Amino acid sequence: MTQHSWPGDPAAAWRRTPADGPAPSSRRRNPPDLSDFETFTRLLPRRGEYLAMPVMYGVGGAFCLAVGLHLMRYQRPLDPFDGSAPAWLGLIAYWPPWFLLLGLGVAGLCWAPVSYVRGKRDHPRYLRELYERINREGIMVQTFLSTLRLEANEGTDPSRIAIETRAGDAQAGRLHAAFHTWLDVLRHDDDAREAAQKRIGSRRVLPATELFGPEAEGGYLLRASSISQWQVLLPDGPTNWQVEPVRNER
């Protein structure tokens, strides 16, 4: 995929943007320092994520158990027999609706504490591995507002312009201006905007080098899954990225 194939001609937007243009200095701030593990665990919203599955199992189990007990108490038995067969055979047709729900409920309630214990045990190791990976290959970016919305399974998602914190002021300013020039073209051209949305598809991260060319190092267009100003990008392949939001320092 080259920059010449993109709708809205982003390569032209890059050429029109001066290389020594003013940087968004008032918007560029000192990024959070994640080199310290204690700071890392405080700023990444990952501390209690292992609670999600136990809560889901517990709530789901309690719901199934309540519905099963209700059906067992109030639903009339199905009796397909004329009375000549033993009564317990008639109950076979009556058991599945509530018996299955009771089984699922008990299983969910039993598995919830197991899931909690396992998650609490494994979570520190997962955090340590993520901390080491971020400090080894993570790309810290600062994000800015974007007018483009990206296609999603239901409706659209907002996007954000992202610029690497290690980019110089001149490069950051040029990236910021080029993105807005290209986005303005898309905003006034419905066909180009729809074509760009389809081209991006479900991708979470689009490097600026794909839009503007190899000189546009340090810029990205992100699918905004978080409103956090700071994000860490972790490459998982040529087009796949893991995005970790970072809280602002207090």
N, C-alpha and C positions, 0 to 999 in steps of 0.2 A: 504494500500500500504506500503510495508516494503522495507528497504534498500536492502534486498537480491534479490528482484525482478527487480532491475534496471539494464539496460544494462551497460556494462563497469565496473561492480563490484565496485561501489563507496565505499562500506564498506571496501574493501581491500585498497583503496587509503587512507582512514581515518586511518587504522591501520598502514600503512607505514609512516604516517606523525608523527614526534615526537611531543609530547604534549608540550614540552618546546622549540619548534623551534623559530627561529628569527621572530619577527613581522615585517610587512612592515612599519617600523617606519617612513621612509622617505616619505611614501605615506599617512600616517594617519595625518590628520590635525584637528584643532579644528572645531567642527561643528557649523553652525549658531545657534544662540540662538533665538528661536521663542516664548519665554515666554512673550515678549513685543508685544502688539497688533500692534503698529506702525511698528515695525521691521517685524512682520509677514506679514502685508499687502504689505510691500515693497519687500519682498523676494519671496513671492509666486506669480507666474504669473497668478493671477486671477482678477486683477483690472478692466480690460475692457472686460471681457468675455461676459457680457450681451449685448454687441454691435453686436455680431454675428448674432443673430436672426433678429433684426431690419434691418441690412444691407441686409440679405438674402431676407427678405420680400420686401424691397425697390427695390433691383436690379431685383428680380423676377417679381415684379409688373410692373416696368418700361419696362422690356423686353416684357411681355405679352401685355401691352398696345401698345407698338410700333408695334408688329407683328399684333395685332388686327386692328390697324388703317391702316396698310399697306394692309391687306386683304380686309378691307372695301372699300379702295380706288381703288384697282387694280384688285381684283378677280371678274370675271364675274358671274352674278347671274345664278343659276341653274333653268331652267324653264322646268319642266316636263309636263307642260300643253300645250294644243294646242291653247290657247288664249281664250277659251270659259269661263274659270273660272276667278274670280277676280284676279288682279295682286298681291294683298297682299298674296294670298295663295301660289303663286310661290315663294315669298320671304321667306316663312317659311323654305324652303329647303336651302336657302342661308344664313340665319342668324347664325346657330350654329358655323361654323368655326371662325368667327370673333367676334360674339356677346359674346360667351363664353370666349374668350381671353380678350376682353375688360372688362368683369365682373371680371375675375381673376386679371387683372391688377389693376383695381380700388380697389378691395378688398385688394390686397397686399400693395398698396401705403397707404391706410387708416389704415391698421393694423400695418405698420412699426412704426409710432410714438407711437401708443398705446403700442406696445411691448417694445419700448425704455423706456417709462415712467414707465411701470411696472417693467422692469428689473432694472432700476436705483433705484427704490424705494425698491425693495426686495434684491438687491445685498448686501448692508451693513449687513442686518440680516443674510444672508447666510454666509458671511465672518466671522461674529462673531460666528456663530454656528460651522463653520469649525475650527476656531481658538480654541474654547473651546474643541472640540473633539480631535484635534491634541495634545493639551497639556494634555488631559486626558488619551488617549489611543494610541497616535501615536508612531511609532517606527522610529527614525531617523537612516538612514543608509548612509554609504559612499560607492559609487560604483566604481568598477574597470573593466577593459576590460575583455571580454570573447571571446573565439574563436567559441563558439557554436551559430548557428543560429536556430531560432525556427520557426515552421510552422505557416503560417498566411493565411488569406483568399486569398491573392494574393502574391505568392512568400514566402519569409521568413522575419523574423524580427531579428535584432541583440539582443543579450542578454548581461547582465551585472552581474558580481559578486557583491553582496551587503553584507556588514558587519555592524552590529549594532555599533553605536558610543560608546555605553556603554560597549561593550565587552572589556575585558582586552587585553593587547598586545599579550600575549601568545596564547589566544584563537583566536584572530584575525589572528595571523600568521599561526596557524594550519589550520584554515578555508581557508585562502587564498591558502596555499600550497595544501591542499586536493582537493579543487576545480580544481586547475590547473593540478594536477596529473590525476584526472578523465577526465578532458577535453582533455588532451593529448591522453588518451586512445581512446576517441571517435574520435579525429581528425585522428587517424591512423587506425580506424576500421569503415568502411562505414556502415556495418550492425548494429553495436552497436549504431552508431550515429543516423541512421534512426529510430531505435527502440526507442531510448531515445526521439527523437523529437516527435514521435507519442505518447509516454507515457505522455509527458508534454502537448501535445495538444494545446489548446488555453489559458491555464492558464497564468496569468500575474506574479504570484509570486510562487516560489517553495521553501519552507523552507529546509535548509540543513539537518534538522533532518530526513526528508523523504529519503534523499539520504544516509547519513553517519551514522545515528543512533541518539539516544537521547543525546549523548554527544556533538553533533554539534550545540548547541544552539548559536543563534546570527548570523547565516549566511543564505543567500538566493540567489537564481538565479532569476533574474528579466527579464521580457520582456522589452527591452529598448525602451520605448515610448518617452524618453527624453534623451538628452546627459548631463543633469545636473549631477554634481558629487554627490550632496546631494539629497536624496529622503526621503519622509515620507511615511511609510506604515501604512495603516489603515485596520484592519481585518473586513471583512464583512461576515464572515462565515468560515466553515472549510477549504474551498479551494478558496474562493473569497477574493480579496483584492482591496482596493482603493489605488492608488499610486499618490502622490502629489510631483512634482518636486520643488526644492528649489533653488533659485538663489544663487550664491556665494556672500559673503559679499564684498563690494567694499572698 
